[in-house]
Amino acid sequence: MTGTTRSSEGLDTRRRKLLFRSWHRGMREMDLILGTFADTTIHELSDAELDEYEKLLELQDADLLSWFTGESAIPAAQDTAIYRKILAQRLSMSF
């Protein structure tokens, strides 16, 4: 089970792949952070945002998790608008 609450029906191929990759990271914590983000926003991202998101998905889970949790500072090169969107969504979630 992936945890996704969104069907890929109606999404173009690029967004379907990104949705899948968001929920299949290898580290459950990152599945939840990125998968939840993709479930709620993948359909509305612009092409430029999708480009940024694809680059973010290429990064290592351990690095991403440490940035999202505040354990370490995010490098300036990775501090993109899409990272900020994901972080804002994560911070607004209540557990």
The first five atom37 places (N, CA, C, CB, O) and aatype in JSON, in Angstrom:
{
  "aatype": [12, 16, 7, 16, 16, 1, 15, 15, 6, 7, 10, 3, 16, 1, 1, 1, 11, 10, 10, 13, 1, 15, 17, 8, 1, 7, 12, 1, 6, 12, 3, 10, 9, 10, 7, 16, 13, 0, 3, 16, 16, 9, 8, 6, 10, 15, 3, 0, 6, 10, 3, 6, 18, 6, 11, 10, 10, 6, 10, 5, 3, 0, 3, 10, 10, 15, 17, 13, 16, 7, 6, 15, 0, 9, 14, 0, 0, 5, 3, 16, 0, 9, 18, 1, 11, 9, 10, 0, 5, 1, 10, 15, 12, 15, 13],
  "atom_mask": [
    [1, 1, 1, 1, 1],
    [1, 1, 1, 1, 1],
    [1, 1, 1, 0, 1],
    [1, 1, 1, 1, 1],
    [1, 1, 1, 1, 1],
    [1, 1, 1, 1, 1],
    [1, 1, 1, 1, 1],
    [1, 1, 1, 1, 1],
    [1, 1, 1, 1, 1],
    [1, 1, 1, 0, 1],
    [1, 1, 1, 1, 1],
    [1, 1, 1, 1, 1],
    [1, 1, 1, 1, 1],
    [1, 1, 1, 1, 1],
    [1, 1, 1, 1, 1],
    [1, 1, 1, 1, 1],
    [1, 1, 1, 1, 1],
    [1, 1, 1, 1, 1],
    [1, 1, 1, 1, 1],
    [1, 1, 1, 1, 1],
    [1, 1, 1, 1, 1],
    [1, 1, 1, 1, 1],
    [1, 1, 1, 1, 1],
    [1, 1, 1, 1, 1],
    [1, 1, 1, 1, 1],
    [1, 1, 1, 0, 1],
    [1, 1, 1, 1, 1],
    [1, 1, 1, 1, 1],
    [1, 1, 1, 1, 1],
    [1, 1, 1, 1, 1],
    [1, 1, 1, 1, 1],
    [1, 1, 1, 1, 1],
    [1, 1, 1, 1, 1],
    [1, 1, 1, 1, 1],
    [1, 1, 1, 0, 1],
    [1, 1, 1, 1, 1],
    [1, 1, 1, 1, 1],
    [1, 1, 1, 1, 1],
    [1, 1, 1, 1, 1],
    [1, 1, 1, 1, 1],
    [1, 1, 1, 1, 1],
    [1, 1, 1, 1, 1],
    [1, 1, 1, 1, 1],
    [1, 1, 1, 1, 1],
    [1, 1, 1, 1, 1],
    [1, 1, 1, 1, 1],
    [1, 1, 1, 1, 1],
    [1, 1, 1, 1, 1],
    [1, 1, 1, 1, 1],
    [1, 1, 1, 1, 1],
    [1, 1, 1, 1, 1],
    [1, 1, 1, 1, 1],
    [1, 1, 1, 1, 1],
    [1, 1, 1, 1, 1],
    [1, 1, 1, 1, 1],
    [1, 1, 1, 1, 1],
    [1, 1, 1, 1, 1],
    [1, 1, 1, 1, 1],
    [1, 1, 1, 1, 1],
    [1, 1, 1, 1, 1],
    [1, 1, 1, 1, 1],
    [1, 1, 1, 1, 1],
    [1, 1, 1, 1, 1],
    [1, 1, 1, 1, 1],
    [1, 1, 1, 1, 1],
    [1, 1, 1, 1, 1],
    [1, 1, 1, 1, 1],
    [1, 1, 1, 1, 1],
    [1, 1, 1, 1, 1],
    [1, 1, 1, 0, 1],
    [1, 1, 1, 1, 1],
    [1, 1, 1, 1, 1],
    [1, 1, 1, 1, 1],
    [1, 1, 1, 1, 1],
    [1, 1, 1, 1, 1],
    [1, 1, 1, 1, 1],
    [1, 1, 1, 1, 1],
    [1, 1, 1, 1, 1],
    [1, 1, 1, 1, 1],
    [1, 1, 1, 1, 1],
    [1, 1, 1, 1, 1],
    [1, 1, 1, 1, 1],
    [1, 1, 1, 1, 1],
    [1, 1, 1, 1, 1],
    [1, 1, 1, 1, 1],
    [1, 1, 1, 1, 1],
    [1, 1, 1, 1, 1],
    [1, 1, 1, 1, 1],
    [1, 1, 1, 1, 1],
    [1, 1, 1, 1, 1],
    [1, 1, 1, 1, 1],
    [1, 1, 1, 1, 1],
    [1, 1, 1, 1, 1],
    [1, 1, 1, 1, 1],
    [1, 1, 1, 1, 1]
  ],
  "atom_positions": [
    [[0.84, -1.18, 0.0], [0.0, 0.0, 0.0], [0.88, 1.23, 0.0], [-0.95, 0.0, 1.21], [1.85, 1.31, 0.75]],
    [[0.55, 2.2, -0.83], [1.39, 3.37, -0.97], [1.05, 4.47, 0.0], [1.3, 3.89, -2.35], [1.93, 5.24, 0.39]],
    [[-0.18, 4.58, 0.41], [-0.59, 5.68, 1.27], [-1.26, 6.8, 0.5], [0.0, 0.0, 0.0], [-1.86, 7.69, 1.1]],
    [[-1.17, 6.77, -0.81], [-1.75, 7.83, -1.61], [-3.26, 7.86, -1.47], [-1.36, 7.66, -3.06], [-3.91, 6.82, -1.35]],
    [[-3.8, 9.04, -1.49], [-5.24, 9.21, -1.43], [-5.76, 9.75, -2.75], [-5.64, 10.15, -0.29], [-6.96, 9.97, -2.91]],
    [[-4.87, 9.96, -3.7], [-5.24, 10.54, -4.98], [-5.07, 9.51, -6.08], [-4.4, 11.79, -5.27], [-4.07, 8.79, -6.12]],
    [[-6.03, 9.45, -6.95], [-5.92, 8.59, -8.13], [-5.08, 9.31, -9.17], [-7.32, 8.22, -8.7], [-5.1, 10.54, -9.26]],
    [[-4.35, 8.56, -9.95], [-3.58, 9.18, -11.04], [-4.45, 9.4, -12.28], [-2.37, 8.31, -11.39], [-3.99, 9.95, -13.28]],
    [[-5.69, 8.98, -12.2], [-6.61, 9.18, -13.32], [-6.75, 10.68, -13.62], [-8.01, 8.55, -13.01], [-6.93, 11.49, -12.71]],
    [[-6.67, 11.01, -14.88], [-6.8, 12.39, -15.31], [-5.49, 13.16, -15.32], [0.0, 0.0, 0.0], [-5.44, 14.31, -15.78]],
    [[-4.42, 12.55, -14.81], [-3.12, 13.21, -14.83], [-2.36, 12.84, -16.09], [-2.31, 12.84, -13.58], [-2.49, 11.73, -16.6]],
    [[-1.56, 13.78, -16.59], [-0.71, 13.45, -17.73], [0.42, 12.53, -17.26], [-0.13, 14.75, -18.38], [0.61, 12.34, -16.05]],
    [[1.15, 11.96, -18.2], [2.17, 10.96, -17.89], [3.23, 11.5, -16.93], [2.84, 10.49, -19.17], [3.64, 10.81, -16.0]],
    [[3.66, 12.72, -17.15], [4.7, 13.31, -16.29], [4.23, 13.39, -14.85], [5.08, 14.71, -16.8], [4.96, 13.02, -13.93]],
    [[3.01, 13.86, -14.63], [2.48, 13.98, -13.28], [2.23, 12.62, -12.65], [1.19, 14.8, -13.29], [2.42, 12.46, -11.44]],
    [[1.81, 11.64, -13.43], [1.63, 10.28, -12.9], [2.94, 9.73, -12.37], [1.07, 9.35, -13.99], [2.99, 9.14, -11.29]],
    [[4.0, 9.92, -13.15], [5.32, 9.43, -12.73], [5.78, 10.13, -11.46], [6.34, 9.64, -13.85], [6.32, 9.49, -10.56]],
    [[5.58, 11.43, -11.39], [5.99, 12.19, -10.2], [5.18, 11.78, -8.97], [5.85, 13.69, -10.45], [5.72, 11.7, -7.87]],
    [[3.91, 11.53, -9.16], [3.07, 11.07, -8.06], [3.6, 9.72, -7.54], [1.59, 10.94, -8.5], [3.73, 9.53, -6.33]],
    [[3.88, 8.81, -8.44], [4.41, 7.5, -8.06], [5.74, 7.66, -7.33], [4.59, 6.61, -9.31], [5.93, 7.07, -6.26]],
    [[6.66, 8.43, -7.9], [7.98, 8.62, -7.29], [7.89, 9.28, -5.91], [8.86, 9.47, -8.2], [8.71, 9.02, -5.03]],
    [[6.89, 10.12, -5.73], [6.71, 10.79, -4.45], [6.35, 9.81, -3.34], [5.64, 11.86, -4.56], [6.72, 10.01, -2.18]],
    [[5.61, 8.76, -3.7], [5.18, 7.77, -2.7], [6.1, 6.57, -2.61], [3.79, 7.3, -3.03], [5.88, 5.7, -1.77]],
    [[7.13, 6.51, -3.44], [8.04, 5.36, -3.44], [9.48, 5.83, -3.32], [7.86, 4.52, -4.73], [10.29, 5.61, -4.23]],
    [[9.8, 6.47, -2.22], [11.11, 7.08, -2.01], [12.12, 6.09, -1.46], [10.98, 8.25, -1.08], [13.3, 6.15, -1.81]],
    [[11.69, 5.2, -0.62], [12.63, 4.3, 0.06], [12.72, 4.58, 1.54], [0.0, 0.0, 0.0], [13.13, 3.72, 2.32]],
    [[12.33, 5.77, 1.93], [12.29, 6.14, 3.35], [10.85, 6.57, 3.64], [13.33, 7.3, 3.69], [10.35, 7.53, 3.05]],
    [[10.19, 5.87, 4.53], [8.77, 6.1, 4.78], [8.45, 7.56, 5.13], [8.29, 5.2, 5.9], [7.43, 8.09, 4.71]],
    [[9.32, 8.19, 5.9], [9.09, 9.58, 6.27], [9.01, 10.48, 5.04], [10.2, 10.07, 7.21], [8.18, 11.38, 4.96]],
    [[9.89, 10.22, 4.07], [9.88, 11.02, 2.84], [8.69, 10.66, 1.96], [11.19, 10.83, 2.06], [8.15, 11.52, 1.26]],
    [[8.26, 9.38, 1.99], [7.03, 9.01, 1.29], [5.88, 9.87, 1.79], [6.7, 7.5, 1.49], [5.09, 10.39, 1.0]],
    [[5.79, 10.02, 3.09], [4.68, 10.76, 3.68], [4.76, 12.25, 3.37], [4.65, 10.56, 5.18], [3.74, 12.87, 3.05]],
    [[5.94, 12.83, 3.47], [6.09, 14.26, 3.18], [5.84, 14.55, 1.71], [7.48, 14.75, 3.58], [5.0, 15.39, 1.38]],
    [[6.56, 13.86, 0.83], [6.45, 14.15, -0.6], [5.17, 13.58, -1.21], [7.65, 13.6, -1.34], [4.58, 14.19, -2.1]],
    [[4.74, 12.42, -0.74], [3.52, 11.82, -1.25], [2.3, 12.65, -0.93], [0.0, 0.0, 0.0], [1.43, 12.85, -1.78]],
    [[2.23, 13.14, 0.29], [1.11, 13.99, 0.68], [1.11, 15.28, -0.13], [1.17, 14.31, 2.18], [0.06, 15.74, -0.57]],
    [[2.29, 15.85, -0.32], [2.39, 17.06, -1.14], [1.9, 16.78, -2.56], [3.86, 17.58, -1.17], [1.09, 17.53, -3.1]],
    [[2.38, 15.69, -3.15], [1.98, 15.36, -4.52], [0.48, 15.1, -4.62], [2.76, 14.14, -5.01], [-0.16, 15.54, -5.57]],
    [[-0.07, 14.39, -3.64], [-1.51, 14.13, -3.66], [-2.32, 15.42, -3.74], [-1.91, 13.35, -2.41], [-3.31, 15.49, -4.47]],
    [[-1.9, 16.42, -3.01], [-2.71, 17.64, -2.92], [-2.39, 18.68, -3.98], [-2.54, 18.25, -1.58], [-3.22, 19.55, -4.25]],
    [[-1.19, 18.63, -4.58], [-0.81, 19.74, -5.46], [-0.32, 19.37, -6.85], [0.22, 20.52, -4.81], [-0.18, 20.25, -7.69]],
    [[-0.06, 18.11, -7.12], [0.57, 17.73, -8.39], [-0.23, 18.22, -9.6], [0.74, 16.22, -8.46], [0.34, 18.55, -10.64]],
    [[-1.53, 18.24, -9.47], [-2.39, 18.63, -10.6], [-2.32, 20.11, -10.92], [-3.82, 18.25, -10.3], [-2.68, 20.52, -12.03]],
    [[-1.86, 20.93, -9.98], [-1.87, 22.37, -10.2], [-0.49, 22.98, -10.41], [-2.52, 23.03, -9.05], [-0.38, 24.19, -10.62]],
    [[0.57, 22.17, -10.36], [1.91, 22.7, -10.54], [2.15, 23.11, -11.99], [2.94, 21.68, -10.1], [1.72, 22.43, -12.92]],
    [[2.84, 24.22, -12.17], [3.21, 24.69, -13.51], [4.36, 23.84, -14.04], [3.61, 26.2, -13.48], [4.95, 23.06, -13.29]],
    [[4.68, 23.98, -15.31], [5.8, 23.24, -15.88], [7.11, 23.59, -15.18], [5.92, 23.53, -17.38], [7.94, 22.71, -14.94]],
    [[7.31, 24.86, -14.85], [8.52, 25.27, -14.14], [8.58, 24.64, -12.75], [8.59, 26.81, -14.03], [9.64, 24.2, -12.31]],
    [[7.45, 24.59, -12.07], [7.41, 23.95, -10.74], [7.65, 22.45, -10.86], [6.05, 24.22, -10.06], [8.31, 21.86, -10.0]],
    [[7.13, 21.83, -11.9], [7.38, 20.4, -12.12], [8.86, 20.15, -12.36], [6.55, 19.87, -13.31], [9.41, 19.15, -11.89]],
    [[9.51, 21.05, -13.09], [10.96, 20.93, -13.31], [11.7, 20.96, -11.98], [11.47, 22.06, -14.23], [12.57, 20.13, -11.73]],
    [[11.35, 21.92, -11.11], [11.97, 22.02, -9.79], [11.69, 20.79, -8.95], [11.47, 23.28, -9.05], [12.58, 20.28, -8.26]],
    [[10.46, 20.3, -9.02], [10.07, 19.13, -8.22], [10.85, 17.89, -8.67], [8.56, 18.88, -8.33], [11.29, 17.1, -7.84]],
    [[11.01, 17.73, -9.98], [11.79, 16.59, -10.49], [13.22, 16.65, -9.98], [11.77, 16.58, -12.03], [13.79, 15.62, -9.6]],
    [[13.82, 17.83, -9.96], [15.18, 17.97, -9.44], [15.23, 17.64, -7.95], [15.7, 19.41, -9.68], [16.18, 16.99, -7.5]],
    [[14.24, 18.06, -7.21], [14.19, 17.78, -5.78], [14.08, 16.28, -5.54], [13.0, 18.51, -5.14], [14.7, 15.75, -4.62]],
    [[13.3, 15.58, -6.36], [13.14, 14.13, -6.19], [14.43, 13.36, -6.48], [12.04, 13.63, -7.1], [14.54, 12.2, -6.1]],
    [[15.39, 13.99, -7.14], [16.67, 13.34, -7.41], [17.6, 13.37, -6.2], [17.36, 14.0, -8.59], [18.6, 12.65, -6.17]],
    [[17.28, 14.19, -5.21], [18.14, 14.33, -4.03], [17.96, 13.15, -3.08], [17.83, 15.65, -3.31], [16.95, 12.44, -3.13]],
    [[18.94, 12.96, -2.22], [18.93, 11.86, -1.26], [17.89, 12.09, -0.17], [20.32, 11.68, -0.63], [17.72, 13.21, 0.33]],
    [[17.18, 11.03, 0.2], [16.17, 11.11, 1.26], [16.73, 11.64, 2.57], [15.55, 9.75, 1.48], [16.11, 12.47, 3.22]],
    [[17.89, 11.17, 2.95], [18.47, 11.59, 4.23], [18.71, 13.1, 4.25], [19.8, 10.84, 4.49], [18.46, 13.75, 5.27]],
    [[19.19, 13.65, 3.15], [19.4, 15.09, 3.07], [18.07, 15.83, 3.14], [20.15, 15.46, 1.77], [17.92, 16.78, 3.91]],
    [[17.11, 15.39, 2.34], [15.8, 16.03, 2.33], [15.15, 16.01, 3.71], [14.88, 15.35, 1.31], [14.63, 17.02, 4.18]],
    [[15.18, 14.86, 4.35], [14.56, 14.74, 5.66], [15.21, 15.67, 6.67], [14.63, 13.29, 6.16], [14.52, 16.31, 7.47]],
    [[16.53, 15.77, 6.64], [17.2, 16.65, 7.6], [16.86, 18.11, 7.34], [18.72, 16.44, 7.52], [16.82, 18.9, 8.28]],
    [[16.61, 18.48, 6.09], [16.21, 19.86, 5.78], [14.77, 20.11, 6.2], [16.38, 20.16, 4.28], [14.46, 21.14, 6.8]],
    [[13.89, 19.16, 5.9], [12.48, 19.34, 6.23], [12.22, 19.33, 7.73], [11.66, 18.25, 5.57], [11.29, 19.98, 8.2]],
    [[13.04, 18.61, 8.48], [12.85, 18.56, 9.93], [13.61, 19.67, 10.65], [13.29, 17.22, 10.46], [13.43, 19.88, 11.85]],
    [[14.46, 20.38, 9.91], [15.24, 21.45, 10.52], [16.5, 20.96, 11.21], [0.0, 0.0, 0.0], [17.18, 21.73, 11.9]],
    [[16.81, 19.69, 11.04], [18.01, 19.12, 11.65], [19.27, 19.77, 11.08], [18.05, 17.6, 11.43], [20.26, 19.95, 11.79]],
    [[19.23, 20.11, 9.8], [20.35, 20.82, 9.19], [19.79, 21.88, 8.25], [21.3, 19.84, 8.42], [18.66, 21.79, 7.77]],
    [[20.61, 22.88, 8.0], [20.19, 23.99, 7.13], [20.22, 23.54, 5.67], [21.1, 25.22, 7.33], [21.11, 22.81, 5.25]],
    [[19.25, 23.99, 4.93], [19.2, 23.66, 3.52], [20.21, 24.52, 2.75], [17.77, 23.86, 2.95], [20.29, 25.73, 2.99]],
    [[20.96, 23.92, 1.86], [21.88, 24.73, 1.04], [21.11, 25.71, 0.17], [22.77, 23.81, 0.15], [20.0, 25.42, -0.28]],
    [[21.68, 26.86, -0.05], [21.01, 27.92, -0.82], [20.55, 27.42, -2.19], [21.95, 29.12, -0.99], [19.48, 27.8, -2.66]],
    [[21.34, 26.58, -2.84], [20.99, 26.08, -4.17], [19.73, 25.22, -4.16], [22.15, 25.29, -4.75], [19.05, 25.11, -5.18]],
    [[19.42, 24.61, -3.03], [18.25, 23.73, -2.92], [17.04, 24.45, -2.35], [18.58, 22.53, -2.06], [15.94, 23.89, -2.34]],
    [[17.22, 25.66, -1.88], [16.14, 26.42, -1.24], [15.28, 27.09, -2.32], [16.72, 27.48, -0.26], [15.34, 28.3, -2.53]],
    [[14.49, 26.26, -2.98], [13.69, 26.7, -4.12], [12.25, 26.97, -3.7], [13.72, 25.66, -5.24], [11.83, 26.68, -2.58]],
    [[11.5, 27.54, -4.63], [10.08, 27.81, -4.36], [9.31, 26.52, -4.09], [9.45, 28.56, -5.55], [8.43, 26.51, -3.23]],
    [[9.63, 25.46, -4.79], [8.9, 24.2, -4.59], [9.26, 23.61, -3.23], [9.22, 23.19, -5.72], [8.39, 23.05, -2.56]],
    [[10.52, 23.72, -2.81], [10.9, 23.27, -1.47], [10.09, 24.04, -0.44], [12.42, 23.47, -1.22], [9.59, 23.45, 0.52]],
    [[9.97, 25.34, -0.61], [9.23, 26.18, 0.33], [7.75, 25.79, 0.38], [9.37, 27.66, -0.05], [7.13, 25.81, 1.44]],
    [[7.18, 25.43, -0.78], [5.78, 24.98, -0.81], [5.6, 23.69, -0.01], [5.31, 24.76, -2.26], [4.65, 23.55, 0.75]],
    [[6.51, 22.77, -0.2], [6.43, 21.49, 0.52], [6.61, 21.73, 2.01], [7.51, 20.49, 0.0], [5.87, 21.18, 2.83]],
    [[7.58, 22.55, 2.37], [7.83, 22.85, 3.78], [6.61, 23.53, 4.42], [9.06, 23.75, 3.91], [6.24, 23.19, 5.54]],
    [[6.01, 24.48, 3.71], [4.83, 25.16, 4.25], [3.69, 24.19, 4.48], [4.39, 26.27, 3.29], [2.99, 24.28, 5.49]],
    [[3.49, 23.26, 3.54], [2.43, 22.27, 3.71], [2.74, 21.36, 4.9], [2.25, 21.44, 2.42], [1.85, 21.05, 5.7]],
    [[3.98, 20.94, 5.01], [4.38, 20.07, 6.11], [4.16, 20.75, 7.45], [5.85, 19.65, 5.96], [3.68, 20.12, 8.39]],
    [[4.52, 22.01, 7.55], [4.39, 22.75, 8.8], [2.91, 23.01, 9.16], [5.15, 24.07, 8.72], [2.58, 23.17, 10.33]],
    [[2.05, 23.05, 8.15], [0.64, 23.3, 8.42], [-0.13, 22.04, 8.81], [-0.01, 23.92, 7.21], [-1.26, 22.12, 9.27]],
    [[0.5, 20.88, 8.62], [-0.15, 19.61, 8.95], [-0.08, 19.37, 10.45], [0.5, 18.43, 8.19], [0.94, 19.65, 11.09]],
    [[-1.14, 18.85, 11.0], [-1.11, 18.48, 12.41], [-1.07, 16.97, 12.52], [-2.33, 19.05, 13.17], [-1.8, 16.26, 11.82]],
    [[-0.22, 16.48, 13.38], [-0.05, 15.03, 13.54], [-0.64, 14.58, 14.84], [1.43, 14.64, 13.48], [-0.59, 13.39, 15.16]]
  ]
}
